Amino acid sequence: MITVITPVYNGEKFIESCIEVVIEQACSEVEHLIIDGGSCDRTLAIVQQYAEEFAHIRWISEKDKGQSDAMNKGVLLAKNEIIGFLNVDDYYEPGVLNRILEVFKDLPNPSFVVGNCNIWQADGTLWTVNRPAKLKLSDLLLGFHVNPFPMNPSAYFYHRSLHEKVGPYQIDDHYTMDVEFILRAVQAATVHYFDQLWGNYQMLEGTKTVTDFKNGQGKDRVGLLLRTYRSQLPQPQKARVGFLYSLLEAKYKLRWFLIHRRDELRLYLKEFV
């Protein structure tokens, strides 16, 4: 069986559609565990209304120390061995949860499985499809532009026992806690990538992650996290991964410049012609 955990705080705009997404999966072996951080809007009323009608919905509501704290509470309260997280403004593709149950039947414990995820812009257009095919630690530490990490938990699932090996989500990390967990998880779990579309992530204006990356702090946070993990590698591997990262990052920056600043480059070159 599988437990889908939804951390939420003042999410009345999305919580109903999130609940409906799990219901529409038509999965008879799912528990939907909603961890409310003490919302002061209509979130809890909506959750209670659905919980009275659908037995697979469980919830708690109390103040917490942020999203990581809520996620850890969900893991501890989950009744089932397979864990997935679904943020209130994200959603699954049809039939994903039943597919996940089939996948896990033949996997050792703990396993971490990853699929593809649609990344939607705020205007409803598809920005890209996240395809995190290379999931070794040394691959992920080369950076997102080389080997993208799983961008959203709607497209990955794992055995709850994985936390016994790698610990909980970092309670003081309110932005990169999912990426940091993945970097620990891929070192301890049996990892499988499936080239199948499982999740959908909406980059909505005003959300924490989108705001953090727009102001540039998100990229800096992830960069610092990757540097920290690269520094912990054994010396030969650290040197190799560090060199490749620097080389590929320079290549990416040059490519970006040539694409976005080509007119400036033409004007500059004209001075020498």
N, C-alpha and C positions, 0 to 999 in steps of 0.2 A: 504493500500500500504506500501511498505518497501523501505527504503533507505540503501544501502550498501555503507559504507564510507571506502575509501582507502587512508590513509596517505602515502606519498611517497617522497623520496628525492634521486635523482640520482639512480633510479631503472630501468634503461633501460633493464637490463638483465631479469627482471621478469614482467614488467608492461604489456606487451602484453598478456602474458599467463594469468595474473590476469583479464584483461578485457575480454578475451575469456571465462574464467571460468564463469563469470556472464552472458555473452551472452548465453552460453550453458545451463544455467539453464532454459531457455525458459519460463521465468516468465514475463508475460505481465504487471505486476504491480510493477516493480522494477525501482528504480532510482539508478544509480551508480555514486556516488559523489567522485571525485578524488581530494584530497587536496595535491597539490605539493608545496614543500618548497623552490621553486626557483632553481630547478635542473639545472646543467650546462652540463648535458650529453644529450642524445636523448630522455629522458623520455617524455618531454612535446610534442615533435614532434609526438611521437607515440600516445599519448593521443589525440592530436588534430585531427590526421588522423582518429581515430575511432569515435570521437565525431561528425565529419562531416557526418559520415555514420549512426550512431545509436543515435536516439533522447533521449534515456534514460540515456546517459552519459553527466554529467556536470562536470566542473572542474574549479579550480582557481589555480593560481601559484603566490606565493609571499613568501618572507622570513618569517620564524616563529621562535618560541623559543623552538622548539623541537617537538617530537611526540605528547606529551600531548596537546600542543597548537594546533597542526594540528587536533587532534581528537575533541577538543572543537569547533574549527571552523566548522568542518563537522556537528556536532550536531546542531549548530545554523543555518547552511545553509540548512539542510535537509528539504525537502518538506513533507515528510511522517512521520507518527506517530511511525512506527516500525523501530528500528535502529539495524543494524548489522555492524560489522567492519571486513574487509578482508584485511590483510596485503598482500603486493605484492607477497610474496613467499609462501603463503598458498592457500588452495583451498577447495571448497565445494564438498560434495558427490552429485551425480546427483539428481535433483528434490527437493533439500532441501528448496529452497526459496518458492516454491509453498506449501510445507508442512508447513512451518512456517506461511504463511498467513492463512492456515486452522486452525492451532493451536490457533492463536491469536483471532479468531472470537468469541470464547467463554470465553475469559479471561478478568478479571477486569483490570482497568487501575490505576496504573502502574503494569505491570507484568514483570518478568525476567525469561526466559526459557532457559534451558541448555540441550544439548545432549552430545553424546560421540564424541571423537576426536582421530583419528589416530596420533601417534607421530612417525615421520619417522627420521631415522638417515641419516647422510650425504651421506652414501653409498647406500641409497635407501632401506634399510631393515627396517622392522617395529620394533620399539623399544618396544612400548606398546600402549594400548588403554586407554586413559584417560576417566574414568567413574566416574564423580563427583556426586555420588548419594545422598550424605548427604550435604545439603547446608545451614543448620542453622548456625548462627554465632558461637555458642558454638562448633559445629562440626568442622568447618573450623579452629578454633583457636587451635585445637589439633595437627595441623601440617599436611603437605602434605603426609607423610608416613602413616598416620592414615585415614584421610579423604581428598583426593586430591581436590584441588580447580580446577575450569575450567582452563585449561592450555592455551587455545587459543580462541580468539573471533570468529573464524570460526565456533564454535560450541555453541555460545550463542547469544541471541537476547533479546531486551527489548523495552518497550515503551519509547519514547523520554521524556515524562513527568516525568519519574523517576528522571531526572536531576533537576527538580524543587524541589524535596524533598531532594536529597542528594548532590546537587551541581555538578560542572564540574569535569573533571579529573584534578589531581593536576599538575599544569603547571611546577613546579620545580622538579617533580619526573619523571625521564627519564627511569626508569627501572621497578619499581613495581607499576606503576600507574593503570594497569589493575587489579591487585590483590587487591590493596587498594580500588578501585571503587567497586569491588565485595563485599568486606567486608561491605561497606556502603549500597550497593544495596540490599543485602539479609535481611537487617533490615527494609527496607522501602517498598519493593515490594512484591507482591504475587509471590512466587517462585515455579517453576515446573521443575522437572527433567524428561526427556524422555530417556529411554534406547534404543536409536536409534543412528546410526552413522551419524553425520552431517558434521564434519569438518576434515581437514587434516593440520597438522603443521609439517613443515620441519625444523629439527635442523641443519641448514647449517653452515659450518665453516665460521668464520669471522663476523657473524651477532652479533648484540649487545647483545642479550639475551644469546646466546651460549657462547660467550667470557666471559660474566660476571659470568656465573656459572662455567666455567672451571677454572677461576682464584680464585674461592672461594667466591668472593664478592656477587654473586647473592644469595647464600644460607644465607649469613650474612644479606643481605638487607631484605629478606623475614622473617628471624627470628626476626629481630628488629621490623618489621611491626607487626608480630603476638604478640610479647611481648607488644607493645604499645597498641594494641586493648584489650589484656587480662587485662592490668592494668586499663582499663576504665570500666570493668564489675562491677556490684554490688558485694559487698564484698563476700557473700556466694558463688556466682557463680564464682567469680575470684579465690577463694581458691580451689574450686572443679576442675575447668578447668586447673588451674596451676598445681595441684597435678597430674591429669591424664596426662597432657602433659609431665611432668618430668618422670613419670613412663613409658609411652609409648616410649619416646625418648630413655631412657636407654635400654629398651627392643630392640629397633631397632638397636642401636649401638652394643649391644651384639651379635645380630643375624648377623650383618654385619661382625663383628670380627670373628665369628665362621666360616663364609663362606669364607672370603677372607684371613684370617690369620691362617687357620687350620694347615698348615705345621709348622709354627712357634710355634703354641700351642703344637703340638705333640713333637717337639724337647724339648720344655720347660718341659713338663710332664715327659719325659724320664729321666730327672735328678733326679726324685723322685721315680723312679721305680727300 
